[in-house]
Amino acid sequence: MKQKSSHKKIKPQWIIGVDEVGRGPLAGPVTVCAFAIPSADWKKFNQYGRKHGLTDSKKLTPEKREKWSAYFKQQQKNKKVIFCISSATAATIDSKGISKVIESLVERSLTKLQIDSALAEVKLDGSLKAPEIFTNQETIIKGDAKHMAIAAASVAAKVYRDNYMKLQARKYPVYGFDIHKGYGTKKHRLAIATQGFCPLHRRTFCKNC
């Protein structure tokens, strides 16, 4: 007769969603957010997000993203959630490659949360993976549209990056970063062709420009 193991699986105290934005642009940083909700508050957060349309940041208008961002900041101020954002520059992307950079940003953002990995249930979007120390982790295809913690991370990261690009548009007005946020639009490619590169451009991404 088999004896039951006395080792009990630790119940997660935190639900953490992780997502990145800015993987594909020709210019600007890539940004990762790790967004943590206490397990005790997860049901309420999940219900609130679904009721009010929280989803993949790309499916929300800029105005709705800003409203969610303000809500998240207030929730963090009230110690209801914790979220940490990390970015890497174009130069770092060119030097190390986008995949390795994103991997390091995922680790950095999770570390900044200062949550014991044994107490965390981590949900990641797309192809993202957390460090192996996070044994309770799951990667979800299109997770930013399926899981509220990942959706929250998606929105927080996008608002942060978009606002950064708007600020950079003042410094480099000829490129229109406030409009396309560094993505390879026709206007952006034309500006590169006529004005050349600026420090925000990822040279390895602009070989056909």
N, CA and C atoms as a LAMMPS dump frame, in Angstrom:
ITEM: TIMESTEP
0
ITEM: NUMBER OF ATOMS
627
ITEM: BOX BOUNDS ff ff ff
-5.0000000000000000e+02 5.0000000000000000e+02
-5.0000000000000000e+02 5.0000000000000000e+02
-5.0000000000000000e+02 5.0000000000000000e+02
ITEM: ATOMS id mol type element x y z
1 1 1 N 0.847 -1.202 0
2 1 2 C 0 0 0
3 1 3 C 0.877 1.246 0
4 2 1 N 0.573 2.188 -0.931
5 2 2 C 1.378 3.411 -1.031
6 2 3 C 1.077 4.349 0.125
7 3 1 N 2.155 4.92 0.65
8 3 2 C 1.975 5.915 1.69
9 3 3 C 1.798 7.283 1.041
10 4 1 N 0.905 8.061 1.615
11 4 2 C 0.696 9.409 1.105
12 4 3 C 1.864 10.299 1.488
13 5 1 N 2.279 11.123 0.541
14 5 2 C 3.386 12.025 0.821
15 5 3 C 2.969 13.07 1.85
16 6 1 N 3.845 13.342 2.771
17 6 2 C 3.574 14.365 3.789
18 6 3 C 3.882 15.767 3.261
19 7 1 N 4.539 15.816 2.081
20 7 2 C 4.888 17.105 1.506
21 7 3 C 3.663 17.741 0.841
22 8 1 N 3.301 18.889 1.32
23 8 2 C 2.157 19.589 0.775
24 8 3 C 2.611 20.663 -0.206
25 9 1 N 1.887 20.751 -1.314
26 9 2 C 2.166 21.785 -2.288
27 9 3 C 1.76 23.139 -1.717
28 10 1 N 2.661 24.093 -1.832
29 10 2 C 2.396 25.418 -1.292
30 10 3 C 1.354 26.124 -2.153
31 11 1 N 0.335 26.649 -1.508
32 11 2 C -0.712 27.372 -2.236
33 11 3 C -0.187 28.75 -2.628
34 12 1 N -0.326 29.13 -3.9
35 12 2 C 0.184 30.439 -4.337
36 12 3 C -0.483 31.586 -3.58
37 13 1 N 0.316 32.556 -3.223
38 13 2 C -0.213 33.747 -2.566
39 13 3 C -0.332 34.914 -3.543
40 14 1 N 0.284 34.734 -4.73
41 14 2 C 0.254 35.782 -5.741
42 14 3 C -0.017 35.189 -7.126
43 15 1 N -0.842 35.88 -7.902
44 15 2 C -1.025 35.578 -9.31
45 15 3 C -0.289 36.664 -10.088
46 16 1 N 0.675 36.27 -10.908
47 16 2 C 1.501 37.245 -11.63
48 16 3 C 1.325 37.065 -13.133
49 17 1 N 1.006 38.143 -13.809
50 17 2 C 0.932 38.146 -15.269
51 17 3 C 2.144 38.855 -15.851
52 18 1 N 2.674 38.322 -16.939
53 18 2 C 3.865 38.916 -17.573
54 18 3 C 3.621 39.08 -19.067
55 19 1 N 3.945 40.266 -19.586
56 19 2 C 3.826 40.498 -21.021
57 19 3 C 4.868 41.509 -21.46
58 20 1 N 5.145 41.5 -22.761
59 20 2 C 6.091 42.466 -23.334
60 20 3 C 5.408 43.267 -24.432
61 21 1 N 5.916 44.477 -24.655
62 21 2 C 5.484 45.295 -25.79
63 21 3 C 6.736 45.873 -26.454
64 22 1 N 6.613 46.117 -27.747
65 22 2 C 7.733 46.724 -28.46
66 22 3 C 8.729 45.737 -29.018
67 23 1 N 8.292 44.51 -29.288
68 23 2 C 9.2 43.523 -29.872
69 23 3 C 9.557 43.883 -31.316
70 24 1 N 8.593 44.406 -32.075
71 24 2 C 8.781 44.576 -33.509
72 24 3 C 9.152 45.938 -34.065
73 25 1 N 9.086 47.036 -33.3
74 25 2 C 9.363 48.351 -33.871
75 25 3 C 10.783 48.516 -34.404
76 26 1 N 10.952 49.504 -35.269
77 26 2 C 12.273 49.843 -35.797
78 26 3 C 13.037 50.727 -34.828
79 27 1 N 12.325 51.334 -33.887
80 27 2 C 12.964 52.262 -32.953
81 27 3 C 12.335 52.157 -31.578
82 28 1 N 13.105 52.566 -30.582
83 28 2 C 12.612 52.592 -29.218
84 28 3 C 12.907 51.323 -28.447
85 29 1 N 12.586 51.33 -27.162
86 29 2 C 12.89 50.192 -26.297
87 29 3 C 11.896 49.048 -26.457
88 30 1 N 12.271 47.908 -25.933
89 30 2 C 11.327 46.824 -25.697
90 30 3 C 11.052 46.851 -24.197
91 31 1 N 9.809 46.6 -23.815
92 31 2 C 9.385 46.804 -22.431
93 31 3 C 8.615 45.593 -21.919
94 32 1 N 8.909 45.199 -20.687
95 32 2 C 8.246 44.051 -20.049
96 32 3 C 7.635 44.497 -18.73
97 33 1 N 6.428 44.013 -18.457
98 33 2 C 5.782 44.275 -17.164
99 33 3 C 5.444 42.959 -16.479
100 34 1 N 5.7 42.904 -15.185
101 34 2 C 5.234 41.812 -14.331
102 34 3 C 4.199 42.403 -13.384
103 35 1 N 2.99 41.868 -13.427
104 35 2 C 1.853 42.448 -12.703
105 35 3 C 1.322 41.417 -11.716
106 36 1 N 1.367 41.74 -10.436
107 36 2 C 1.027 40.771 -9.387
108 36 3 C -0.224 41.167 -8.615
109 37 1 N -1.118 40.195 -8.431
110 37 2 C -2.336 40.379 -7.659
111 37 3 C -2.35 39.345 -6.536
112 38 1 N -2.622 39.734 -5.303
113 38 2 C -2.722 38.746 -4.226
114 38 3 C -3.801 37.71 -4.548
115 39 1 N -3.527 36.462 -4.272
116 39 2 C -4.493 35.395 -4.568
117 39 3 C -5.841 35.642 -3.899
118 40 1 N -5.791 36.239 -2.707
119 40 2 C -7.026 36.506 -1.972
120 40 3 C -7.917 37.51 -2.708
121 41 1 N -7.31 38.355 -3.53
122 41 2 C -8.057 39.383 -4.262
123 41 3 C -8.251 39.024 -5.737
124 42 1 N -7.779 37.838 -6.142
125 42 2 C -7.793 37.503 -7.56
126 42 3 C -9.198 37.432 -8.145
127 43 1 N -10.108 36.795 -7.448
128 43 2 C -11.474 36.648 -7.973
129 43 3 C -12.102 38.01 -8.248
130 44 1 N -11.928 38.918 -7.313
131 44 2 C -12.487 40.268 -7.457
132 44 3 C -11.834 41.003 -8.622
133 45 1 N -10.507 40.916 -8.729
134 45 2 C -9.785 41.582 -9.813
135 45 3 C -10.195 41.005 -11.164
136 46 1 N -10.275 39.692 -11.241
137 46 2 C -10.636 39.008 -12.481
138 46 3 C -12.041 39.415 -12.943
139 47 1 N -12.974 39.432 -12.002
140 47 2 C -14.351 39.8 -12.327
141 47 3 C -14.447 41.263 -12.77
142 48 1 N -13.727 42.126 -12.081
143 48 2 C -13.746 43.55 -12.413
144 48 3 C -13.171 43.787 -13.811
145 49 1 N -12.059 43.112 -14.093
146 49 2 C -11.425 43.266 -15.403
147 49 3 C -12.32 42.806 -16.536
148 50 1 N -12.949 41.665 -16.368
149 50 2 C -13.83 41.132 -17.413
150 50 3 C -15.074 42.006 -17.585
151 51 1 N -15.61 42.483 -16.483
152 51 2 C -16.807 43.321 -16.543
153 51 3 C -16.551 44.631 -17.28
154 52 1 N -15.35 45.189 -17.099
155 52 2 C -15.052 46.516 -17.64
156 52 3 C -14.165 46.478 -18.895
157 53 1 N -13.982 45.282 -19.46
158 53 2 C -13.342 45.184 -20.77
159 53 3 C -11.835 45.202 -20.803
160 54 1 N -11.191 44.791 -19.717
161 54 2 C -9.733 44.697 -19.736
162 54 3 C -9.313 43.56 -20.66
163 55 1 N -8.398 43.85 -21.587
164 55 2 C -7.967 42.838 -22.548
165 55 3 C -6.607 43.232 -23.118
166 56 1 N -6.18 42.525 -24.13
167 56 2 C -4.962 42.822 -24.872
168 56 3 C -4.9 44.318 -25.177
169 57 1 N -3.788 44.946 -24.815
170 57 2 C -3.653 46.402 -24.964
171 57 3 C -3.867 46.873 -26.397
172 58 1 N -3.525 46.043 -27.367
173 58 2 C -3.676 46.431 -28.784
174 58 3 C -5.148 46.558 -29.176
175 59 1 N -6.028 45.931 -28.396
176 59 2 C -7.454 45.975 -28.712
177 59 3 C -8.177 47.133 -28.019
178 60 1 N -7.463 47.876 -27.203
179 60 2 C -8.04 48.998 -26.483
180 60 3 C -7.638 50.321 -27.114
181 61 1 N -8.497 51.307 -27.016
182 61 2 C -8.145 52.64 -27.497
183 61 3 C -7.114 53.257 -26.555
184 62 1 N -6.348 54.241 -27.03
185 62 2 C -5.39 54.922 -26.141
186 62 3 C -6.066 55.483 -24.89
187 63 1 N -7.278 56.005 -25.035
188 63 2 C -7.99 56.572 -23.897
189 63 3 C -8.316 55.498 -22.853
190 64 1 N -8.753 54.333 -23.318
191 64 2 C -9.07 53.246 -22.389
192 64 3 C -7.807 52.712 -21.715
193 65 1 N -6.717 52.65 -22.478
194 65 2 C -5.457 52.2 -21.871
195 65 3 C -5.018 53.158 -20.767
196 66 1 N -5.155 54.458 -21.013
197 66 2 C -4.762 55.448 -20.013
198 66 3 C -5.624 55.335 -18.758
199 67 1 N -6.913 55.062 -18.938
200 67 2 C -7.805 54.9 -17.79
201 67 3 C -7.414 53.68 -16.962
202 68 1 N -7.109 52.587 -17.647
203 68 2 C -6.672 51.387 -16.935
204 68 3 C -5.347 51.64 -16.218
205 69 1 N -4.446 52.338 -16.877
206 69 2 C -3.151 52.645 -16.275
207 69 3 C -3.327 53.449 -14.991
208 70 1 N -4.19 54.449 -15.039
209 70 2 C -4.457 55.259 -13.841
210 70 3 C -5.068 54.403 -12.728
211 71 1 N -5.951 53.49 -13.118
212 71 2 C -6.572 52.586 -12.144
213 71 3 C -5.52 51.685 -11.496
214 72 1 N -4.629 51.135 -12.312
215 72 2 C -3.569 50.255 -11.784
216 72 3 C -2.659 51.009 -10.814
217 73 1 N -2.318 52.237 -11.161
218 73 2 C -1.438 53.035 -10.299
219 73 3 C -2.104 53.318 -8.958
220 74 1 N -3.405 53.587 -9
221 74 2 C -4.139 53.817 -7.757
222 74 3 C -4.212 52.539 -6.93
223 75 1 N -4.438 51.421 -7.601
224 75 2 C -4.473 50.129 -6.903
225 75 3 C -3.126 49.806 -6.266
226 76 1 N -2.055 50.147 -6.972
227 76 2 C -0.716 49.904 -6.409
228 76 3 C -0.467 50.825 -5.215
229 77 1 N -0.907 52.062 -5.352
230 77 2 C -0.767 53.005 -4.24
231 77 3 C -1.502 52.506 -3.005
232 78 1 N -2.659 51.876 -3.235
233 78 2 C -3.457 51.33 -2.13
234 78 3 C -3.005 49.936 -1.711
235 79 1 N -1.9 49.473 -2.303
236 79 2 C -1.293 48.174 -1.981
237 79 3 C -2.207 46.997 -2.297
238 80 1 N -3.022 47.162 -3.351
239 80 2 C -3.89 46.088 -3.807
240 80 3 C -3.216 45.231 -4.884
241 81 1 N -2.285 45.824 -5.608
242 81 2 C -1.506 45.122 -6.627
243 81 3 C -0.071 45.634 -6.572
244 82 1 N 0.823 44.902 -7.232
245 82 2 C 2.2 45.364 -7.427
246 82 3 C 2.532 45.138 -8.896
247 83 1 N 3.094 46.133 -9.555
248 83 2 C 3.598 45.872 -10.899
249 83 3 C 4.923 46.597 -11.113
250 84 1 N 5.791 45.911 -11.831
251 84 2 C 7.131 46.435 -12.107
252 84 3 C 7.403 46.348 -13.604
253 85 1 N 8 47.404 -14.136
254 85 2 C 8.252 47.522 -15.569
255 85 3 C 9.75 47.68 -15.816
256 86 1 N 10.244 46.986 -16.834
257 86 2 C 11.652 47.074 -17.217
258 86 3 C 11.759 47.273 -18.722
259 87 1 N 12.724 48.087 -19.142
260 87 2 C 12.933 48.347 -20.57
261 87 3 C 14.399 48.186 -20.934
262 88 1 N 14.643 47.958 -22.21
263 88 2 C 16.012 47.893 -22.736
264 88 3 C 16.091 48.759 -23.988
265 89 1 N 17.208 49.436 -24.155
266 89 2 C 17.381 50.384 -25.254
267 89 3 C 17.627 49.692 -26.587
268 90 1 N 17.535 50.498 -27.639
269 90 2 C 17.821 49.994 -28.985
270 90 3 C 19.247 49.467 -29.08
271 91 1 N 20.181 50.158 -28.451
272 91 2 C 21.586 49.73 -28.489
273 91 3 C 21.758 48.358 -27.848
274 92 1 N 21.064 48.123 -26.75
275 92 2 C 21.136 46.822 -26.083
276 92 3 C 20.523 45.737 -26.947
277 93 1 N 19.416 46.058 -27.601
278 93 2 C 18.761 45.107 -28.505
279 93 3 C 19.695 44.738 -29.657
280 94 1 N 20.349 45.747 -30.23
281 94 2 C 21.286 45.497 -31.331
282 94 3 C 22.468 44.656 -30.875
283 95 1 N 22.901 44.871 -29.652
284 95 2 C 24.083 44.18 -29.128
285 95 3 C 23.808 42.732 -28.727
286 96 1 N 22.658 42.494 -28.079
287 96 2 C 22.398 41.178 -27.491
288 96 3 C 21.342 40.359 -28.23
289 97 1 N 20.542 41.023 -29.07
290 97 2 C 19.459 40.317 -29.754
291 97 3 C 18.173 40.425 -28.967
292 98 1 N 17.055 40.558 -29.67
293 98 2 C 15.773 40.831 -29.019
294 98 3 C 15.331 39.711 -28.078
295 99 1 N 15.551 38.455 -28.447
296 99 2 C 15.083 37.341 -27.606
297 99 3 C 15.783 37.304 -26.266
298 100 1 N 17.105 37.446 -26.267
299 100 2 C 17.866 37.425 -25.016
300 100 3 C 17.536 38.634 -24.146
301 101 1 N 17.311 39.783 -24.799
302 101 2 C 16.966 40.984 -24.056
303 101 3 C 15.625 40.808 -23.354
304 102 1 N 14.634 40.298 -24.061
305 102 2 C 13.318 40.085 -23.456
306 102 3 C 13.406 39.086 -22.31
307 103 1 N 14.17 38.036 -22.51
308 103 2 C 14.361 37.041 -21.444
309 103 3 C 14.917 37.691 -20.176
310 104 1 N 15.898 38.565 -20.347
311 104 2 C 16.503 39.236 -19.19
312 104 3 C 15.534 40.226 -18.551
313 105 1 N 14.678 40.858 -19.363
314 105 2 C 13.709 41.813 -18.829
315 105 3 C 12.608 41.109 -18.037
316 106 1 N 12.219 39.922 -18.482
317 106 2 C 11.242 39.128 -17.732
318 106 3 C 11.803 38.818 -16.344
319 107 1 N 13.037 38.363 -16.308
320 107 2 C 13.683 38.047 -15.027
321 107 3 C 13.8 39.294 -14.154
322 108 1 N 14.2 40.413 -14.768
323 108 2 C 14.38 41.654 -14.011
324 108 3 C 13.067 42.137 -13.413
325 109 1 N 12.002 42.102 -14.204
326 109 2 C 10.707 42.579 -13.722
327 109 3 C 10.171 41.708 -12.592
328 110 1 N 10.322 40.395 -12.736
329 110 2 C 9.889 39.489 -11.674
330 110 3 C 10.71 39.683 -10.406
331 111 1 N 11.995 39.899 -10.555
332 111 2 C 12.869 40.119 -9.399
333 111 3 C 12.491 41.398 -8.665
334 112 1 N 12.146 42.432 -9.417
335 112 2 C 11.784 43.718 -8.821
336 112 3 C 10.505 43.643 -7.99
337 113 1 N 9.654 42.661 -8.27
338 113 2 C 8.441 42.488 -7.47
339 113 3 C 8.762 42.102 -6.028
340 114 1 N 9.9 41.451 -5.824
341 114 2 C 10.342 40.984 -4.499
342 114 3 C 9.318 40.015 -3.882
343 115 1 N 8.85 39.1 -4.711
344 115 2 C 7.916 38.073 -4.275
345 115 3 C 8.628 36.717 -4.309
346 116 1 N 8.48 35.952 -3.251
347 116 2 C 9.078 34.618 -3.171
348 116 3 C 8.538 33.76 -4.319
349 117 1 N 9.426 33.211 -5.122
350 117 2 C 9.005 32.418 -6.282
351 117 3 C 8.142 31.224 -5.893
352 118 1 N 8.356 30.698 -4.687
353 118 2 C 7.581 29.545 -4.228
354 118 3 C 6.124 29.905 -3.936
355 119 1 N 5.862 31.207 -3.797
356 119 2 C 4.513 31.658 -3.46
357 119 3 C 3.798 32.263 -4.663
358 120 1 N 4.386 32.115 -5.847
359 120 2 C 3.856 32.777 -7.034
360 120 3 C 3.348 31.791 -8.078
361 121 1 N 2.229 32.144 -8.678
362 121 2 C 1.72 31.455 -9.862
363 121 3 C 1.878 32.439 -11.02
364 122 1 N 2.744 32.109 -11.963
365 122 2 C 3.098 33.05 -13.025
366 122 3 C 2.468 32.639 -14.352
367 123 1 N 1.776 33.585 -14.969
368 123 2 C 1.162 33.388 -16.285
369 123 3 C 1.857 34.329 -17.27
370 124 1 N 2.346 33.779 -18.375
371 124 2 C 3.107 34.566 -19.342
372 124 3 C 2.478 34.503 -20.723
373 125 1 N 2.592 35.601 -21.449
374 125 2 C 1.986 35.669 -22.776
375 125 3 C 2.887 35.1 -23.858
376 126 1 N 2.244 34.525 -24.876
377 126 2 C 2.943 34.15 -26.113
378 126 3 C 3.967 33.071 -25.944
379 127 1 N 5.242 33.454 -26.091
380 127 2 C 6.342 32.495 -25.974
381 127 3 C 7.238 32.806 -24.782
382 128 1 N 6.789 33.713 -23.925
383 128 2 C 7.618 34.122 -22.793
384 128 3 C 7.749 33.011 -21.764
385 129 1 N 8.893 32.994 -21.1
386 129 2 C 9.121 32.043 -20.015
387 129 3 C 9.789 32.766 -18.854
388 130 1 N 9.426 32.348 -17.653
389 130 2 C 10.049 32.885 -16.452
390 130 3 C 11.272 32.047 -16.108
391 131 1 N 12.184 32.568 -15.282
392 131 2 C 13.313 31.754 -14.819
393 131 3 C 12.817 30.465 -14.158
394 132 1 N 13.631 29.43 -14.206
395 132 2 C 13.229 28.106 -13.707
396 132 3 C 12.877 28.093 -12.231
397 133 1 N 13.356 29.09 -11.493
398 133 2 C 13.042 29.149 -10.064
399 133 3 C 11.543 29.307 -9.84
400 134 1 N 10.84 29.847 -10.829
401 134 2 C 9.382 29.947 -10.762
402 134 3 C 8.8 28.642 -11.308
403 135 1 N 8.653 27.676 -10.432
404 135 2 C 8.244 26.337 -10.86
405 135 3 C 6.762 26.283 -11.252
406 136 1 N 5.97 27.188 -10.705
407 136 2 C 4.539 27.233 -11.028
408 136 3 C 4.319 28.329 -12.079
409 137 1 N 4.593 27.999 -13.341
410 137 2 C 4.437 28.979 -14.408
411 137 3 C 3.774 28.332 -15.625
412 138 1 N 3.092 29.166 -16.39
413 138 2 C 2.397 28.701 -17.587
414 138 3 C 2.466 29.78 -18.663
415 139 1 N 2.848 29.364 -19.868
416 139 2 C 2.847 30.264 -21.015
417 139 3 C 1.548 30.049 -21.791
418 140 1 N 0.851 31.144 -22.068
419 140 2 C -0.458 31.077 -22.715
420 140 3 C -0.429 31.842 -24.035
421 141 1 N -0.716 31.136 -25.126
422 141 2 C -0.798 31.797 -26.426
423 141 3 C -1.969 32.782 -26.409
424 142 1 N -1.697 34.012 -26.838
425 142 2 C -2.688 35.105 -26.792
426 142 3 C -3.23 35.286 -25.378
427 143 1 N -2.339 35.108 -24.435
428 143 2 C -2.721 35.224 -23.024
429 143 3 C -3.203 36.602 -22.636
430 144 1 N -2.74 37.641 -23.36
431 144 2 C -3.162 38.998 -23.015
432 144 3 C -4.643 39.235 -23.285
433 145 1 N -5.265 38.35 -24.058
434 145 2 C -6.705 38.442 -24.317
435 145 3 C -7.491 37.408 -23.517
436 146 1 N -6.78 36.539 -22.787
437 146 2 C -7.439 35.435 -22.088
438 146 3 C -7.323 35.508 -20.566
439 147 1 N -6.247 36.091 -20.088
440 147 2 C -5.98 36.085 -18.651
441 147 3 C -5.837 37.525 -18.162
442 148 1 N -6.583 37.881 -17.131
443 148 2 C -6.643 39.274 -16.686
444 148 3 C -5.308 39.805 -16.145
445 149 1 N -4.497 38.945 -15.548
446 149 2 C -3.199 39.413 -15.037
447 149 3 C -2.253 39.745 -16.191
448 150 1 N -2.302 38.919 -17.242
449 150 2 C -1.471 39.183 -18.419
450 150 3 C -1.976 40.424 -19.146
451 151 1 N -3.304 40.568 -19.242
452 151 2 C -3.883 41.752 -19.875
453 151 3 C -3.44 43.021 -19.145
454 152 1 N -3.451 42.972 -17.828
455 152 2 C -3.018 44.127 -17.032
456 152 3 C -1.552 44.461 -17.308
457 153 1 N -0.716 43.425 -17.38
458 153 2 C 0.702 43.638 -17.688
459 153 3 C 0.868 44.244 -19.071
460 154 1 N 0.068 43.765 -20.019
461 154 2 C 0.109 44.257 -21.39
462 154 3 C -0.201 45.754 -21.45
463 155 1 N -1.263 46.155 -20.766
464 155 2 C -1.682 47.561 -20.77
465 155 3 C -0.658 48.441 -20.063
466 156 1 N -0.204 48.014 -18.889
467 156 2 C 0.76 48.818 -18.133
468 156 3 C 2.051 49.021 -18.928
469 157 1 N 2.52 47.964 -19.576
470 157 2 C 3.754 48.06 -20.358
471 157 3 C 3.573 48.966 -21.572
472 158 1 N 2.439 48.848 -22.251
473 158 2 C 2.219 49.643 -23.461
474 158 3 C 2.088 51.129 -23.148
475 159 1 N 1.341 51.457 -22.11
476 159 2 C 1.192 52.869 -21.734
477 159 3 C 2.542 53.462 -21.368
478 160 1 N 3.336 52.699 -20.628
479 160 2 C 4.667 53.158 -20.24
480 160 3 C 5.534 53.422 -21.474
481 161 1 N 5.556 52.46 -22.399
482 161 2 C 6.398 52.609 -23.586
483 161 3 C 5.886 53.72 -24.51
484 162 1 N 4.571 53.771 -24.711
485 162 2 C 3.998 54.802 -25.58
486 162 3 C 4.308 56.196 -25.056
487 163 1 N 4.185 56.376 -23.752
488 163 2 C 4.481 57.683 -23.164
489 163 3 C 5.947 58.053 -23.324
490 164 1 N 6.809 57.061 -23.216
491 164 2 C 8.236 57.302 -23.435
492 164 3 C 8.482 57.764 -24.875
493 165 1 N 7.847 57.101 -25.829
494 165 2 C 8.04 57.463 -27.238
495 165 3 C 7.469 58.844 -27.546
496 166 1 N 6.398 59.23 -26.877
497 166 2 C 5.852 60.571 -27.052
498 166 3 C 6.856 61.627 -26.58
499 167 1 N 7.524 61.34 -25.478
500 167 2 C 8.551 62.263 -24.979
501 167 3 C 9.722 62.351 -25.947
502 168 1 N 10.108 61.209 -26.507
503 168 2 C 11.224 61.199 -27.45
504 168 3 C 10.88 61.922 -28.748
505 169 1 N 9.598 61.997 -29.076
506 169 2 C 9.168 62.709 -30.288
507 169 3 C 9.517 64.185 -30.211
508 170 1 N 9.572 64.729 -29.004
509 170 2 C 9.958 66.137 -28.834
510 170 3 C 11.445 66.333 -29.125
511 171 1 N 12.209 65.32 -28.806
512 171 2 C 13.654 65.387 -29.023
513 171 3 C 14.01 65.113 -30.476
514 172 1 N 13.25 64.219 -31.113
515 172 2 C 13.491 63.847 -32.516
516 172 3 C 12.194 64.024 -33.321
517 173 1 N 11.746 65.255 -33.526
518 173 2 C 10.422 65.509 -34.119
519 173 3 C 10.244 65.039 -35.561
520 174 1 N 11.334 64.879 -36.312
521 174 2 C 11.191 64.544 -37.74
522 174 3 C 10.679 63.122 -37.976
523 175 1 N 10.747 62.265 -36.96
524 175 2 C 10.39 60.855 -37.17
525 175 3 C 8.926 60.529 -36.863
526 176 1 N 8.25 61.365 -36.11
527 176 2 C 6.846 61.093 -35.779
528 176 3 C 6.644 59.984 -34.769
529 177 1 N 7.563 59.87 -33.805
530 177 2 C 7.46 58.802 -32.814
531 177 3 C 6.175 58.884 -31.991
532 178 1 N 5.615 60.074 -31.835
533 178 2 C 4.38 60.232 -31.068
534 178 3 C 3.193 59.588 -31.78
535 179 1 N 3.312 59.401 -33.093
536 179 2 C 2.219 58.823 -33.885
537 179 3 C 2.343 57.304 -33.989
538 180 1 N 3.51 56.838 -34.438
539 180 2 C 3.657 55.391 -34.697
540 180 3 C 4.437 54.64 -33.631
541 181 1 N 4.975 55.368 -32.661
542 181 2 C 5.69 54.771 -31.51
543 181 3 C 6.902 53.927 -31.921
544 182 1 N 7.453 54.21 -33.107
545 182 2 C 8.654 53.507 -33.538
546 182 3 C 8.415 52.363 -34.499
547 183 1 N 7.156 52.029 -34.762
548 183 2 C 6.861 50.934 -35.69
549 183 3 C 7.149 51.369 -37.129
550 184 1 N 7.265 50.377 -37.997
551 184 2 C 7.747 50.631 -39.355
552 184 3 C 6.687 51.107 -40.332
553 185 1 N 6.029 52.21 -40.038
554 185 2 C 5.037 52.769 -40.95
555 185 3 C 5.73 53.389 -42.171
556 186 1 N 4.934 53.683 -43.179
557 186 2 C 5.468 54.307 -44.395
558 186 3 C 6.123 55.647 -44.08
559 187 1 N 5.463 56.428 -43.233
560 187 2 C 6 57.73 -42.847
561 187 3 C 7.33 57.593 -42.102
562 188 1 N 7.391 56.605 -41.235
563 188 2 C 8.616 56.393 -40.465
564 188 3 C 9.767 55.964 -41.379
565 189 1 N 9.495 55.046 -42.277
566 189 2 C 10.532 54.573 -43.197
567 189 3 C 11.017 55.701 -44.111
568 190 1 N 10.099 56.565 -44.527
569 190 2 C 10.478 57.706 -45.364
570 190 3 C 11.379 58.661 -44.584
571 191 1 N 11.046 58.868 -43.307
572 191 2 C 11.866 59.75 -42.468
573 191 3 C 13.28 59.189 -42.294
574 192 1 N 13.386 57.883 -42.139
575 192 2 C 14.708 57.249 -42.026
576 192 3 C 15.486 57.429 -43.323
577 193 1 N 14.793 57.256 -44.448
578 193 2 C 15.443 57.385 -45.759
579 193 3 C 15.976 58.791 -46.002
580 194 1 N 15.258 59.785 -45.504
581 194 2 C 15.659 61.181 -45.762
582 194 3 C 16.504 61.783 -44.642
583 195 1 N 16.289 61.321 -43.409
584 195 2 C 16.974 61.924 -42.26
585 195 3 C 18.057 61.037 -41.654
586 196 1 N 18.077 59.776 -42.041
587 196 2 C 19.028 58.854 -41.432
588 196 3 C 18.535 58.364 -40.082
589 197 1 N 19.431 57.751 -39.313
590 197 2 C 19.068 57.175 -38.021
591 197 3 C 19.273 58.166 -36.879
592 198 1 N 18.578 57.912 -35.785
593 198 2 C 18.841 58.61 -34.526
594 198 3 C 19.178 57.54 -33.491
595 199 1 N 19.606 57.931 -32.288
596 199 2 C 20.007 56.933 -31.287
597 199 3 C 18.908 55.95 -30.875
598 200 1 N 17.658 56.269 -31.175
599 200 2 C 16.564 55.366 -30.803
600 200 3 C 16.392 54.209 -31.773
601 201 1 N 17.015 54.294 -32.931
602 201 2 C 16.785 53.273 -33.959
603 201 3 C 17.579 51.992 -33.694
604 202 1 N 16.908 50.879 -33.944
605 202 2 C 17.532 49.566 -33.851
606 202 3 C 18.138 49.267 -35.218
607 203 1 N 19.417 49.408 -35.315
608 203 2 C 20.064 49.263 -36.639
609 203 3 C 19.828 47.87 -37.23
610 204 1 N 19.792 46.865 -36.376
611 204 2 C 19.598 45.491 -36.865
612 204 3 C 18.185 45.277 -37.402
613 205 1 N 17.261 46.158 -37.039
614 205 2 C 15.885 46.058 -37.517
615 205 3 C 15.639 46.912 -38.764
616 206 1 N 16.622 47.726 -39.111
617 206 2 C 16.427 48.724 -40.18
618 206 3 C 17.253 48.421 -41.437
619 207 1 N 17.597 47.166 -41.624
620 207 2 C 18.47 46.805 -42.753
621 207 3 C 17.809 47.049 -44.095
622 208 1 N 16.482 47.005 -44.137
623 208 2 C 15.766 47.206 -45.404
624 208 3 C 15.167 48.6 -45.547
625 209 1 N 15.59 49.489 -44.663
626 209 2 C 15.047 50.863 -44.689
627 209 3 C 15.865 51.744 -45.659
